[in-house]
């Protein structure tokens, strides 16, 4: 495939095995300069933020000389980042935020932006399924351009048969729906997929795609063992247009959406790029975003790039597994360690944790007394200075989002 075609359509997961390093460098520099010029020309925020920067850039490496965009910028100046008229905005996503009175972040997408996401889902799902396969989607699907519906569109382009269920509020209803079908693939968040399959161990599928900003290894192993299936990881966030990187059957890193995103790894509490292969904060720059470009956006997530060729034949950099939020990892007691501890126990279906001073209260949904006993034992051994209280969950409820957290009260 020649560069003209890449420039016209972007290059897909299906093409990335054949693209050379030189062709990738040419593509990224050209598209980066186009995006920078477009942002400066159409957005008041970037016109001011990038004033004094000589454009176009001579090298992608020079991107590191540009200022970062932070979550606070999106929260406080999001409307100034918009590059198109209001009549061309197809979707606005409002994300809850902490600080500054809880003022939310808003992300804006055009029809073309959303179509690019559908294209990525179309290509990425080829790793898991084929035409005619039934795929059940347990992701947000309430609105027209939600991730669940966009994924469904991508699967329809593939010829697969998507069933957009939405997030699970009743695990037994979801299980009965699957029993009446012949599912090949399930897509959902780690906690919901784990709870569903542990609650209905008779359900068998070929594979499961877990989509979240952090995927516990314990949940992944539990799902694989319980359903006797292959488990894939997908990292995505609203800022990336939902899709960012997905595993192939080799499971040696997640293949990045190179046609749409340029990823850097920088020092978590600094500004310098890390050495090749080192862990750091993911910084993303959009390359074809129309409504609201993001230039050097600090995601707050910790990972690294894998540069060794993948066993599938791809020679492009890939994203290693995401270790979690930098801010959460800095805590002595964090949700990721707790997930790895508790989700490794099949008798604990789900839980919600509240930390108040030196008391950790866990509302657990467990299969019998054994689950509660193991929960107390695991937490007390991990954090012996805490007073651990484990109580039955008041309701049989599931998490309604991909992000899990510890409720910290004073």
HUVENCOR-V137094 format. One record per residue. N is the residue number from 1. RES is the residue in one small letter. SS is DSSP state (2 for helix, 1 for strand, 0 for the rest). PSI is psi in degrees with one decimal (999 if undefined). D_CENTER is the distance of its C-alpha to the mean C-alpha in Angstrom with 2 decimals. Layout:
BEGIN
n=N res=RES ss=SS psi=PSI d_center=D_CENTER
n=N res=RES ss=SS psi=PSI d_center=D_CENTER
END
This chain:
BEGIN
n=1 res=x ss=0 psi=134.4 d_center=29.30
n=2 res=x ss=0 psi=169.1 d_center=30.64
n=3 res=x ss=2 psi=-30.5 d_center=29.02
n=4 res=x ss=2 psi=-40.3 d_center=30.33
n=5 res=x ss=2 psi=-38.9 d_center=28.26
n=6 res=x ss=2 psi=-45.2 d_center=25.11
n=7 res=x ss=2 psi=-33.0 d_center=25.91
n=8 res=x ss=2 psi=-46.2 d_center=26.53
n=9 res=x ss=2 psi=-8.4 d_center=23.57
n=10 res=x ss=0 psi=164.4 d_center=21.09
n=11 res=x ss=0 psi=145.3 d_center=20.67
n=12 res=x ss=0 psi=175.9 d_center=18.59
n=13 res=x ss=0 psi=-33.1 d_center=17.29
n=14 res=x ss=0 psi=-24.6 d_center=20.76
n=15 res=x ss=0 psi=-17.9 d_center=22.51
n=16 res=x ss=0 psi=-12.3 d_center=20.80
n=17 res=x ss=0 psi=-24.3 d_center=23.08
n=18 res=x ss=0 psi=-11.1 d_center=26.05
n=19 res=x ss=0 psi=138.7 d_center=25.21
n=20 res=x ss=0 psi=164.0 d_center=26.97
n=21 res=x ss=2 psi=-38.4 d_center=25.88
n=22 res=x ss=2 psi=-41.7 d_center=28.42
n=23 res=x ss=2 psi=-39.4 d_center=27.16
n=24 res=x ss=2 psi=-44.0 d_center=23.58
n=25 res=x ss=2 psi=-42.2 d_center=25.06
n=26 res=x ss=2 psi=-46.2 d_center=27.16
n=27 res=x ss=2 psi=-50.0 d_center=24.39
n=28 res=x ss=2 psi=-41.9 d_center=22.09
n=29 res=x ss=2 psi=-44.2 d_center=25.09
n=30 res=x ss=2 psi=-48.6 d_center=26.37
n=31 res=x ss=2 psi=-33.7 d_center=23.20
n=32 res=x ss=2 psi=-46.6 d_center=22.45
n=33 res=x ss=2 psi=-35.0 d_center=25.99
n=34 res=x ss=2 psi=-43.9 d_center=25.82
n=35 res=x ss=2 psi=-41.5 d_center=22.79
n=36 res=x ss=2 psi=-45.1 d_center=24.52
n=37 res=x ss=2 psi=-39.5 d_center=27.76
n=38 res=x ss=2 psi=-44.7 d_center=26.32
n=39 res=x ss=2 psi=-45.4 d_center=24.61
n=40 res=x ss=2 psi=-37.2 d_center=27.84
n=41 res=x ss=2 psi=-19.5 d_center=29.95
n=42 res=x ss=2 psi=-9.2 d_center=28.24
n=43 res=x ss=0 psi=127.1 d_center=26.61
n=44 res=x ss=2 psi=-37.4 d_center=28.85
n=45 res=x ss=2 psi=-50.5 d_center=26.21
n=46 res=x ss=2 psi=-28.5 d_center=25.66
n=47 res=x ss=2 psi=-39.8 d_center=29.36
n=48 res=x ss=2 psi=-44.1 d_center=30.17
n=49 res=x ss=2 psi=-36.0 d_center=27.39
n=50 res=x ss=0 psi=12.1 d_center=28.17
n=51 res=x ss=0 psi=137.0 d_center=31.92
n=52 res=x ss=0 psi=-9.1 d_center=33.84
n=53 res=x ss=0 psi=128.7 d_center=31.26
n=54 res=x ss=0 psi=119.5 d_center=32.96
n=55 res=x ss=0 psi=147.7 d_center=31.20
n=56 res=x ss=0 psi=161.6 d_center=30.59
n=57 res=x ss=0 psi=146.5 d_center=29.21
n=58 res=x ss=0 psi=-19.9 d_center=31.12
n=59 res=x ss=0 psi=149.4 d_center=28.26
n=60 res=x ss=2 psi=-30.4 d_center=24.50
n=61 res=x ss=2 psi=-26.2 d_center=25.39
n=62 res=x ss=2 psi=-9.0 d_center=26.90
n=63 res=x ss=2 psi=-31.8 d_center=23.56
n=64 res=x ss=2 psi=-13.2 d_center=23.52
n=65 res=x ss=2 psi=-6.4 d_center=26.59
n=66 res=x ss=0 psi=152.6 d_center=24.90
n=67 res=x ss=0 psi=154.8 d_center=23.90
n=68 res=x ss=0 psi=157.8 d_center=20.38
n=69 res=x ss=1 psi=130.0 d_center=18.81
n=70 res=x ss=0 psi=167.5 d_center=17.62
n=71 res=x ss=2 psi=-34.3 d_center=16.07
n=72 res=x ss=2 psi=-33.8 d_center=19.76
n=73 res=x ss=2 psi=-43.0 d_center=20.66
n=74 res=x ss=2 psi=-40.9 d_center=18.37
n=75 res=x ss=2 psi=-44.1 d_center=19.74
n=76 res=x ss=2 psi=-24.4 d_center=23.31
n=77 res=x ss=2 psi=20.8 d_center=23.65
n=78 res=x ss=2 psi=-42.4 d_center=21.08
n=79 res=x ss=2 psi=-29.1 d_center=23.98
n=80 res=x ss=2 psi=-12.2 d_center=25.55
n=81 res=x ss=2 psi=-14.2 d_center=22.60
n=82 res=x ss=0 psi=136.3 d_center=23.08
n=83 res=x ss=0 psi=1.0 d_center=24.83
n=84 res=x ss=0 psi=167.2 d_center=26.03
n=85 res=x ss=0 psi=158.2 d_center=28.29
n=86 res=x ss=2 psi=-29.6 d_center=27.29
n=87 res=x ss=2 psi=-13.0 d_center=28.60
n=88 res=x ss=2 psi=0.8 d_center=25.95
n=89 res=x ss=1 psi=120.9 d_center=22.90
n=90 res=x ss=1 psi=-30.2 d_center=21.46
n=91 res=x ss=1 psi=136.5 d_center=18.65
n=92 res=x ss=1 psi=124.0 d_center=18.22
n=93 res=x ss=1 psi=124.3 d_center=15.29
n=94 res=x ss=1 psi=124.1 d_center=16.51
n=95 res=x ss=1 psi=132.1 d_center=14.45
n=96 res=x ss=0 psi=147.3 d_center=16.53
n=97 res=x ss=0 psi=156.9 d_center=17.43
n=98 res=x ss=0 psi=158.6 d_center=19.76
n=99 res=x ss=0 psi=164.3 d_center=22.88
n=100 res=x ss=2 psi=43.0 d_center=25.27
n=101 res=x ss=2 psi=15.6 d_center=26.15
n=102 res=x ss=2 psi=22.7 d_center=22.61
n=103 res=x ss=0 psi=128.5 d_center=22.49
n=104 res=x ss=0 psi=162.5 d_center=19.25
n=105 res=x ss=1 psi=145.7 d_center=17.08
n=106 res=x ss=1 psi=129.5 d_center=17.37
n=107 res=x ss=1 psi=138.8 d_center=15.52
n=108 res=x ss=1 psi=138.4 d_center=17.73
n=109 res=x ss=1 psi=142.0 d_center=17.36
n=110 res=x ss=1 psi=173.4 d_center=20.25
n=111 res=x ss=2 psi=-40.7 d_center=20.94
n=112 res=x ss=2 psi=-39.7 d_center=20.53
n=113 res=x ss=2 psi=-45.0 d_center=17.04
n=114 res=x ss=2 psi=-34.6 d_center=16.01
n=115 res=x ss=2 psi=-34.9 d_center=18.03
n=116 res=x ss=2 psi=-37.8 d_center=16.20
n=117 res=x ss=2 psi=-41.6 d_center=12.92
n=118 res=x ss=2 psi=-41.2 d_center=15.20
n=119 res=x ss=2 psi=-41.0 d_center=16.56
n=120 res=x ss=2 psi=-43.8 d_center=13.37
n=121 res=x ss=2 psi=-39.1 d_center=12.77
n=122 res=x ss=2 psi=-45.5 d_center=16.49
n=123 res=x ss=2 psi=-45.3 d_center=16.46
n=124 res=x ss=2 psi=-33.9 d_center=13.48
n=125 res=x ss=2 psi=-10.4 d_center=14.86
n=126 res=x ss=2 psi=-22.2 d_center=18.15
n=127 res=x ss=2 psi=-26.1 d_center=17.13
n=128 res=x ss=0 psi=-29.4 d_center=17.22
n=129 res=x ss=0 psi=176.1 d_center=19.84
n=130 res=x ss=0 psi=179.3 d_center=22.74
n=131 res=x ss=0 psi=135.4 d_center=25.00
n=132 res=x ss=0 psi=-16.1 d_center=26.38
n=133 res=x ss=0 psi=139.9 d_center=23.78
n=134 res=x ss=1 psi=127.6 d_center=22.76
n=135 res=x ss=1 psi=121.2 d_center=19.06
n=136 res=x ss=1 psi=127.2 d_center=18.29
n=137 res=x ss=1 psi=110.5 d_center=15.23
n=138 res=x ss=1 psi=64.6 d_center=14.58
n=139 res=x ss=0 psi=162.6 d_center=12.05
n=140 res=x ss=0 psi=131.5 d_center=13.29
n=141 res=x ss=0 psi=20.0 d_center=16.12
n=142 res=x ss=0 psi=-33.4 d_center=18.78
n=143 res=x ss=0 psi=165.2 d_center=18.98
n=144 res=x ss=0 psi=-41.0 d_center=19.80
n=145 res=x ss=0 psi=29.6 d_center=16.73
n=146 res=x ss=0 psi=163.5 d_center=14.13
n=147 res=x ss=2 psi=-37.1 d_center=11.08
n=148 res=x ss=2 psi=-43.7 d_center=13.32
n=149 res=x ss=2 psi=-36.5 d_center=16.20
n=150 res=x ss=2 psi=-40.4 d_center=14.70
n=151 res=x ss=2 psi=-40.4 d_center=13.49
n=152 res=x ss=2 psi=-40.8 d_center=17.03
n=153 res=x ss=2 psi=-42.3 d_center=18.57
n=154 res=x ss=2 psi=-39.3 d_center=16.97
n=155 res=x ss=2 psi=-35.9 d_center=18.33
n=156 res=x ss=2 psi=-37.9 d_center=21.65
n=157 res=x ss=2 psi=-29.8 d_center=22.00
n=158 res=x ss=2 psi=-18.1 d_center=21.66
n=159 res=x ss=0 psi=3.9 d_center=24.37
n=160 res=x ss=0 psi=173.0 d_center=22.48
n=161 res=x ss=1 psi=93.3 d_center=23.15
n=162 res=x ss=1 psi=141.0 d_center=20.19
n=163 res=x ss=1 psi=107.5 d_center=20.81
n=164 res=x ss=1 psi=99.7 d_center=18.59
n=165 res=x ss=0 psi=-36.8 d_center=19.27
n=166 res=x ss=0 psi=-178.0 d_center=16.85
n=167 res=x ss=0 psi=148.5 d_center=15.80
n=168 res=x ss=0 psi=122.9 d_center=18.44
n=169 res=x ss=0 psi=-23.9 d_center=21.20
n=170 res=x ss=0 psi=105.7 d_center=23.80
n=171 res=x ss=2 psi=-31.5 d_center=22.88
n=172 res=x ss=2 psi=-37.3 d_center=26.37
n=173 res=x ss=2 psi=-43.6 d_center=26.12
n=174 res=x ss=2 psi=-41.7 d_center=22.93
n=175 res=x ss=2 psi=-43.2 d_center=24.75
n=176 res=x ss=2 psi=-36.3 d_center=27.86
n=177 res=x ss=2 psi=-42.3 d_center=26.06
n=178 res=x ss=2 psi=-37.3 d_center=24.75
n=179 res=x ss=2 psi=-27.5 d_center=28.26
n=180 res=x ss=0 psi=-5.2 d_center=29.78
n=181 res=x ss=0 psi=-171.6 d_center=27.65
n=182 res=x ss=0 psi=69.0 d_center=27.01
n=183 res=x ss=0 psi=136.2 d_center=23.23
n=184 res=x ss=0 psi=-41.3 d_center=22.09
n=185 res=x ss=1 psi=140.8 d_center=18.30
n=186 res=x ss=1 psi=143.1 d_center=16.21
n=187 res=x ss=1 psi=127.8 d_center=12.61
n=188 res=x ss=1 psi=-175.4 d_center=11.23
n=189 res=x ss=0 psi=154.7 d_center=9.80
n=190 res=x ss=2 psi=-47.9 d_center=11.42
n=191 res=x ss=2 psi=-40.2 d_center=14.14
n=192 res=x ss=2 psi=-40.4 d_center=15.20
n=193 res=x ss=2 psi=-39.3 d_center=15.45
n=194 res=x ss=2 psi=-48.4 d_center=17.32
n=195 res=x ss=2 psi=-42.3 d_center=19.63
n=196 res=x ss=2 psi=-48.7 d_center=20.35
n=197 res=x ss=2 psi=-31.0 d_center=21.38
n=198 res=x ss=2 psi=-32.5 d_center=23.31
n=199 res=x ss=2 psi=-22.2 d_center=25.09
n=200 res=x ss=0 psi=69.5 d_center=25.98
n=201 res=x ss=0 psi=-10.0 d_center=26.56
n=202 res=x ss=0 psi=-16.6 d_center=28.67
n=203 res=x ss=0 psi=131.2 d_center=25.76
n=204 res=x ss=0 psi=132.6 d_center=25.10
n=205 res=x ss=0 psi=163.8 d_center=22.47
n=206 res=x ss=0 psi=-42.3 d_center=21.96
n=207 res=x ss=1 psi=165.1 d_center=18.26
n=208 res=x ss=1 psi=133.1 d_center=15.12
n=209 res=x ss=1 psi=119.8 d_center=11.53
n=210 res=x ss=1 psi=129.1 d_center=9.19
n=211 res=x ss=1 psi=117.1 d_center=5.76
n=212 res=x ss=0 psi=171.5 d_center=4.26
n=213 res=x ss=0 psi=-17.3 d_center=4.07
n=214 res=x ss=0 psi=133.4 d_center=7.35
n=215 res=x ss=0 psi=110.6 d_center=9.23
n=216 res=x ss=0 psi=134.1 d_center=12.98
n=217 res=x ss=2 psi=-34.3 d_center=15.26
n=218 res=x ss=2 psi=-39.3 d_center=17.80
n=219 res=x ss=2 psi=-40.4 d_center=15.88
n=220 res=x ss=2 psi=-45.4 d_center=15.14
n=221 res=x ss=2 psi=-40.0 d_center=18.85
n=222 res=x ss=2 psi=-44.3 d_center=20.10
n=223 res=x ss=2 psi=-45.9 d_center=18.54
n=224 res=x ss=2 psi=-45.2 d_center=19.85
n=225 res=x ss=2 psi=-43.1 d_center=23.25
n=226 res=x ss=2 psi=-44.6 d_center=23.72
n=227 res=x ss=2 psi=0.6 d_center=22.97
n=228 res=x ss=0 psi=52.1 d_center=24.17
n=229 res=x ss=0 psi=170.2 d_center=21.27
n=230 res=x ss=1 psi=137.4 d_center=18.87
n=231 res=x ss=1 psi=128.9 d_center=15.28
n=232 res=x ss=1 psi=153.2 d_center=12.45
n=233 res=x ss=1 psi=141.7 d_center=8.98
n=234 res=x ss=1 psi=129.5 d_center=6.02
n=235 res=x ss=1 psi=125.6 d_center=3.17
n=236 res=x ss=0 psi=157.8 d_center=2.34
n=237 res=x ss=0 psi=161.9 d_center=4.46
n=238 res=x ss=2 psi=-40.1 d_center=8.00
n=239 res=x ss=2 psi=-27.3 d_center=9.64
n=240 res=x ss=2 psi=2.7 d_center=8.41
n=241 res=x ss=0 psi=31.5 d_center=9.78
n=242 res=x ss=0 psi=-52.1 d_center=6.82
n=243 res=x ss=0 psi=141.9 d_center=6.83
n=244 res=x ss=0 psi=-53.0 d_center=6.77
n=245 res=x ss=1 psi=143.1 d_center=7.82
n=246 res=x ss=1 psi=146.2 d_center=9.17
n=247 res=x ss=1 psi=150.3 d_center=12.01
n=248 res=x ss=0 psi=177.0 d_center=15.55
n=249 res=x ss=0 psi=-16.6 d_center=18.38
n=250 res=x ss=0 psi=-23.9 d_center=19.39
n=251 res=x ss=0 psi=46.1 d_center=16.40
n=252 res=x ss=0 psi=48.2 d_center=17.06
n=253 res=x ss=0 psi=159.3 d_center=13.82
n=254 res=x ss=1 psi=129.2 d_center=11.03
n=255 res=x ss=1 psi=124.9 d_center=12.65
n=256 res=x ss=1 psi=150.8 d_center=11.56
n=257 res=x ss=0 psi=71.3 d_center=12.11
n=258 res=x ss=0 psi=-25.4 d_center=15.32
n=259 res=x ss=0 psi=-18.6 d_center=17.16
n=260 res=x ss=0 psi=-26.5 d_center=14.99
n=261 res=x ss=1 psi=143.3 d_center=13.49
n=262 res=x ss=1 psi=119.9 d_center=15.35
n=263 res=x ss=1 psi=137.9 d_center=13.74
n=264 res=x ss=1 psi=158.1 d_center=16.02
n=265 res=x ss=1 psi=119.4 d_center=16.09
n=266 res=x ss=1 psi=167.7 d_center=18.48
n=267 res=x ss=0 psi=130.2 d_center=20.29
n=268 res=x ss=0 psi=-35.9 d_center=18.37
n=269 res=x ss=0 psi=22.7 d_center=21.47
n=270 res=x ss=0 psi=-160.0 d_center=23.08
n=271 res=x ss=0 psi=-9.1 d_center=23.00
n=272 res=x ss=0 psi=143.6 d_center=23.82
n=273 res=x ss=1 psi=145.1 d_center=21.76
n=274 res=x ss=0 psi=165.0 d_center=21.73
n=275 res=x ss=0 psi=156.0 d_center=23.75
n=276 res=x ss=0 psi=130.6 d_center=22.40
n=277 res=x ss=0 psi=-5.9 d_center=20.62
n=278 res=x ss=0 psi=155.3 d_center=20.29
n=279 res=x ss=0 psi=146.6 d_center=17.39
n=280 res=x ss=1 psi=-171.6 d_center=16.43
n=281 res=x ss=1 psi=136.3 d_center=14.14
n=282 res=x ss=1 psi=126.8 d_center=11.76
n=283 res=x ss=1 psi=127.5 d_center=13.50
n=284 res=x ss=1 psi=144.8 d_center=12.68
n=285 res=x ss=1 psi=126.2 d_center=15.44
n=286 res=x ss=1 psi=149.7 d_center=15.40
n=287 res=x ss=0 psi=-21.3 d_center=18.19
n=288 res=x ss=0 psi=24.3 d_center=18.96
n=289 res=x ss=0 psi=131.1 d_center=17.82
n=290 res=x ss=0 psi=-48.8 d_center=20.81
n=291 res=x ss=0 psi=-48.0 d_center=20.53
n=292 res=x ss=0 psi=83.6 d_center=18.84
n=293 res=x ss=0 psi=149.5 d_center=18.28
n=294 res=x ss=0 psi=120.2 d_center=16.45
n=295 res=x ss=0 psi=114.7 d_center=18.44
n=296 res=x ss=0 psi=56.1 d_center=17.32
n=297 res=x ss=1 psi=123.3 d_center=14.77
n=298 res=x ss=1 psi=112.4 d_center=14.13
n=299 res=x ss=1 psi=-25.4 d_center=10.57
n=300 res=x ss=1 psi=3.1 d_center=12.11
n=301 res=x ss=1 psi=145.2 d_center=9.84
n=302 res=x ss=1 psi=126.7 d_center=12.05
n=303 res=x ss=1 psi=-165.7 d_center=12.12
n=304 res=x ss=0 psi=164.5 d_center=14.63
n=305 res=x ss=1 psi=140.3 d_center=15.52
n=306 res=x ss=1 psi=119.9 d_center=17.44
n=307 res=x ss=0 psi=-18.7 d_center=20.45
n=308 res=x ss=0 psi=142.8 d_center=22.55
n=309 res=x ss=0 psi=143.8 d_center=22.82
n=310 res=x ss=0 psi=152.5 d_center=20.83
n=311 res=x ss=0 psi=-20.4 d_center=23.09
n=312 res=x ss=0 psi=-10.3 d_center=22.10
n=313 res=x ss=0 psi=-13.6 d_center=23.94
n=314 res=x ss=0 psi=132.9 d_center=21.27
n=315 res=x ss=0 psi=4.2 d_center=22.46
n=316 res=x ss=0 psi=155.7 d_center=19.69
n=317 res=x ss=0 psi=145.7 d_center=17.53
n=318 res=x ss=1 psi=164.9 d_center=14.36
n=319 res=x ss=1 psi=126.3 d_center=11.56
n=320 res=x ss=0 psi=175.3 d_center=12.50
n=321 res=x ss=0 psi=146.9 d_center=10.61
n=322 res=x ss=0 psi=126.8 d_center=8.95
n=323 res=x ss=0 psi=-12.3 d_center=11.74
n=324 res=x ss=1 psi=-172.6 d_center=10.50
n=325 res=x ss=1 psi=135.2 d_center=11.68
n=326 res=x ss=2 psi=-43.6 d_center=14.86
n=327 res=x ss=2 psi=-37.9 d_center=16.82
n=328 res=x ss=2 psi=-38.4 d_center=16.24
n=329 res=x ss=2 psi=-24.3 d_center=17.06
n=330 res=x ss=0 psi=-12.0 d_center=20.26
n=331 res=x ss=0 psi=146.7 d_center=21.55
n=332 res=x ss=0 psi=-34.5 d_center=24.16
n=333 res=x ss=0 psi=108.7 d_center=22.71
n=334 res=x ss=0 psi=160.6 d_center=18.95
n=335 res=x ss=2 psi=-28.8 d_center=16.70
n=336 res=x ss=2 psi=-43.9 d_center=15.32
n=337 res=x ss=2 psi=-38.9 d_center=18.93
n=338 res=x ss=2 psi=-41.8 d_center=19.85
n=339 res=x ss=2 psi=-46.6 d_center=17.24
n=340 res=x ss=2 psi=-36.9 d_center=18.46
n=341 res=x ss=2 psi=-54.3 d_center=21.99
n=342 res=x ss=2 psi=-34.2 d_center=21.99
n=343 res=x ss=0 psi=-4.6 d_center=19.65
n=344 res=x ss=0 psi=-9.9 d_center=21.81
n=345 res=x ss=0 psi=111.5 d_center=24.63
n=346 res=x ss=0 psi=-22.0 d_center=24.74
n=347 res=x ss=0 psi=-6.1 d_center=27.19
n=348 res=x ss=1 psi=109.0 d_center=24.64
n=349 res=x ss=1 psi=-37.5 d_center=22.61
n=350 res=x ss=1 psi=168.9 d_center=20.69
n=351 res=x ss=1 psi=164.4 d_center=21.52
n=352 res=x ss=1 psi=130.0 d_center=21.33
n=353 res=x ss=1 psi=140.7 d_center=22.58
n=354 res=x ss=1 psi=125.8 d_center=24.72
n=355 res=x ss=1 psi=118.4 d_center=26.08
n=356 res=x ss=1 psi=111.5 d_center=29.31
n=357 res=x ss=0 psi=-117.6 d_center=31.36
n=358 res=x ss=0 psi=15.3 d_center=32.08
n=359 res=x ss=1 psi=125.1 d_center=31.35
n=360 res=x ss=1 psi=113.7 d_center=28.20
n=361 res=x ss=1 psi=124.2 d_center=28.31
n=362 res=x ss=1 psi=118.5 d_center=26.12
n=363 res=x ss=1 psi=109.9 d_center=26.26
n=364 res=x ss=1 psi=140.4 d_center=25.70
n=365 res=x ss=1 psi=102.9 d_center=25.74
n=366 res=x ss=1 psi=155.1 d_center=27.64
n=367 res=x ss=0 psi=80.4 d_center=29.69
n=368 res=x ss=0 psi=171.9 d_center=33.03
n=369 res=x ss=2 psi=-30.1 d_center=34.43
n=370 res=x ss=2 psi=-40.0 d_center=33.17
n=371 res=x ss=2 psi=-43.5 d_center=29.60
n=372 res=x ss=2 psi=-40.8 d_center=30.73
n=373 res=x ss=2 psi=-42.9 d_center=32.94
n=374 res=x ss=2 psi=-33.2 d_center=30.30
n=375 res=x ss=2 psi=-47.7 d_center=27.93
n=376 res=x ss=2 psi=-45.7 d_center=30.74
n=377 res=x ss=2 psi=-47.8 d_center=31.72
n=378 res=x ss=2 psi=-44.2 d_center=28.30
n=379 res=x ss=2 psi=-38.6 d_center=27.60
n=380 res=x ss=2 psi=-36.0 d_center=31.20
n=381 res=x ss=2 psi=-35.0 d_center=31.27
n=382 res=x ss=2 psi=-42.8 d_center=28.08
n=383 res=x ss=0 psi=77.6 d_center=29.18
n=384 res=x ss=0 psi=-19.4 d_center=32.97
n=385 res=x ss=0 psi=-6.9 d_center=33.65
n=386 res=x ss=0 psi=148.7 d_center=31.83
n=387 res=x ss=1 psi=116.2 d_center=33.53
n=388 res=x ss=1 psi=125.1 d_center=31.35
n=389 res=x ss=1 psi=124.6 d_center=31.84
n=390 res=x ss=1 psi=123.6 d_center=30.25
n=391 res=x ss=1 psi=154.2 d_center=31.08
n=392 res=x ss=1 psi=141.0 d_center=30.34
n=393 res=x ss=0 psi=137.6 d_center=27.70
n=394 res=x ss=0 psi=-35.8 d_center=29.66
n=395 res=x ss=0 psi=153.1 d_center=27.85
n=396 res=x ss=0 psi=84.2 d_center=25.99
n=397 res=x ss=0 psi=159.6 d_center=22.76
n=398 res=x ss=0 psi=159.5 d_center=19.08
n=399 res=x ss=0 psi=138.0 d_center=16.07
n=400 res=x ss=0 psi=15.4 d_center=15.05
n=401 res=x ss=0 psi=166.5 d_center=11.60
n=402 res=x ss=0 psi=-21.4 d_center=8.44
n=403 res=x ss=0 psi=125.7 d_center=9.70
n=404 res=x ss=0 psi=153.3 d_center=12.91
n=405 res=x ss=0 psi=165.6 d_center=15.64
n=406 res=x ss=0 psi=126.5 d_center=19.34
n=407 res=x ss=1 psi=113.9 d_center=21.64
n=408 res=x ss=1 psi=109.9 d_center=23.89
n=409 res=x ss=1 psi=153.8 d_center=27.25
n=410 res=x ss=0 psi=999 d_center=30.38
END
